[in-house]
Amino acid sequence: MKSFFRLVLLALVLLVVALISALTAMRLAIHGHEVAVPNLVGESPAAARMIAEQKGLDLNVERQYYSPTVPEGKILSQLPPAGSQVRRGWQVRVAESLGPQRVAIPNVIGQTERAANINIRRRGLDVGAIAQMQFPDAPDSQILAQAPPPNASGVSAPKISLLVATPLQPQAFVMPSFVGQPLGRAIQAVQNAGLHLGNVAAAPPPEGSPATTVPPPFPGSTIMTQNPAAGEKVLTGAIVNFEVR
């Protein structure tokens, strides 16, 4: 009996040792591929790329910013930060310094988008985000606002974002049905909707009916057909034609 318990105890000990060995091997396998991110701030992009590659990491220069403290052409910031543990092959994203701001921000408000683009790039700056806004009193493609504002100092990025005017678009809606309504009521509805009344003609008599004199349209006439037809998409200012009886 004692021999049996010794064998069981020995088996449990061996099992525990095997589990600990497996966990240790797994931990070493996982962390054996990890490296510490080096400090690249202050290095040139070429030197930073070489340092990163020696660690098995990739380098990507994403942006450029002005900096009064970091010299031009040197790495300004990095992500992940120095000392972070990452796997080999990880991409380190960095920003390059342009040195202190030496270019004045031009005033492009009131210019066309094309002229503003030329003016900005002529000074060695880039056009950033472009937003559009419908503005009734401004010519199409006129610059309404800019960021940073003209002659701004302490600018971080060499980009100017623009707000551009676009013409007001005519309102669109679905054409209602006027068939069966009195002409006078339909004309009032058309005008209230911002549409224009076109041709109002008398509808021809039904086939087989005796020939009679067709009376001219009057407000009490009933609408028989319309153009555009009900359900069609129309814009403000569209012309509506009727046939009445």
N, C-alpha and C positions, 0 to 999 in steps of 0.2 A: 504493500500500500504506500509506504514511504517513497519507494522508487517511482511509483506512478505520479505522485504529487511533485517529485523533483523534475520529472520529465515535463509535466504541465507547466511548472514554473519556468523551466529552461526555455520552453517554446514561447511563453509570453515575453520573456526577456528578449529573445531573438526577434520576435515580431516588433517589439517597441524599438529595438535598435534599427531594424529595417525601415520602419516608418520615419524615424529621425533622419536616417541617411537619405531617404528619398526626398524628404522636405528640404534638407540642406542642399542636395543636388539641384532641386528645382529652384531654390532661391538663388543659388549661384548661377544657374542657367539664365534666370531672368535678369538679375542685376549685373551679370557679367557683361551684358551688352549695353549697359548704361554708362554714360560719361558725364562729367561736369562741364557745363557751358562755360567757356573761357570769357574773360573780360575783353571785349572788343572796342569799347569806347575809347576814343582818342587815337585809334589806329586808322591808317588809310584803308580804303576798300580792298586794295590788292593784298596788303598785309593781313587784314582781318580775314579775307577768304583763305589765305594760306594757313592761318592759325586754326580756323574752323575745320578745314579739310584734314589737318593733322589729327584732329579729334574725331574724324569720321562724320562731320556735320556739314550741312549745306548752308550757304550764305545767300541771302536775297536782299539787295538794296532796294527798299520799297519806296522811300520818299526822301525829299530834300527839304530842309528847313533852315531859316536864318537862325544864327546863334551869336550872341555877343561874347560868349566865353569859349566856345569850341572853335578852333581854327577851320577855315574853309578846307574842304576835302577830307575831313576826318569824320569818323563815326561819332554821331551825336547821341544815339540811344540804341538799345537793342532789346529784343524780346525773343525767347525768355531771358531774364536777367542773368548776369554772371553768377555761377555757383549752382544753378539749377541742375538737377539730375534729369537727363533725357536719354532716349535710346539713340544709338548710332543711326545716321541717316536723317536725323531731325533737321528741320529747316530753322535757321536763326534769321529773324527779320530785323534789319537795321535801317536807321535813317542817317543820311549823310548831311553834314553841316555845310551851309553856304557862306558861313562867316557872318559878320554884321550886315544888317540891311543897308545897301548902298544905292538902291534904285528907288526913286520917288514913285508913289502910286499915282498914276494919271487919272484925270477926271474924264470918264467916258460917258457920263450921263447926258442924254440928249442926242448922242450919236447913234447911227445905225449899228446893228449887230456886226455887220461886216467891217465897218470902219473901226469900231471898238476892238474887234479881234486883231486887226492889223496894228492899231495903236499899242495894244497890250504886248503883243509878241515883239514889236520893234524895240521895246525896252528890256527884252530878255525875260519877260514874265510869261506865265501861262494862263489860259482861260480855265477857270474852275467849273463849278456847276452852273448850268444855265436853266433858269426857271422862266416860265411864260405866264402872262396874266392878261386877260382881256381888259382893255382900258379904252373907253369910248373917245377920249379927247386926245389920244396920242397916235401918231402915225404908226403904221405897221412896222415892226422890227426896231422900234426906237428903244434905247436903253432907259429904263425907268429908275433903276437903283443899282448900286454895286457894293460889294463887300470884299476887301476892306474899303472904306470911304476914301475919297481923294486925299492925297498928301498924308495918309496915315503913317505913323511911326510905330516901331515895336512890332512889326508884322512878323508872324512866324513862318508862313509858307509863301512862296513866290507865285501865288495864284490869285486871280480876281474872279469872283463869282458874279454873275449878271442876272438881272431881272429884265426880261424883254417883253415889250408890248405886242399883243396880237389883236387883230380886228375882232369886233363883236360878231359872233356867228348868229345868223337868223334863227329864230325859234322854230323848232320842228314839232309837229303834232299830227295825230291821225285825223284824216278827213271824216267829219260826221255825215250821217245820212240826212238829206233834206227832202227826199222823195216823200210825197204825200202832204208836205207842209205848204201853207200859203206863201206866195212869193214875197209878200211884204215882210213876214217874220223871218224868212230865210235871208233876205237882204240885210236886215238888221244884225242877224247873227254873224254873217260873213264879215261885215264891217267891224263889229266888235272884236272879232278874232284877228284883225289885222290883215285880212285878205281883201282882194279887189274883185268887184263884180265885173264880169266880162259880158258875153253875149247872152241875152235873154230872148229866146225865140219860141214861137208857138209850135207845139208838137203836132205832127201830122195826124189826121184822124185815123182811127183803127181801120184795118182792111175790111172791105165789104160794107162799110158805112156809107150813106149817101153823101155826095159832095155838098159841102156847105161852106159858107164864108167863115174862115177862122178868125175869131176876134183877137185883137192885139192883147199882149200881156197887160195885166193890171195887178195891183197888190193882192187882190183876192184870188188870183189864178193859183191853181194847184201845180206843184212841181212834179213832173213826170220822170225826168232824167237829170243827171248832173254830171259835170266833168270838172275836176277829178272825181272819180267814183268814191263812194263811202269805203273807208278802210285804208285808202292810200295815204302814204306819208307826204305831207306838204310842208312848205316853209312859209314863214311870214311874208306877205306880199304876193303870194300866188294868186292867179286869176281863176275865178270859178264861173263856169258857164251853166245855164239852165235851159231846159225845155219845159214849157208849161202848157196847161190846157184849162 
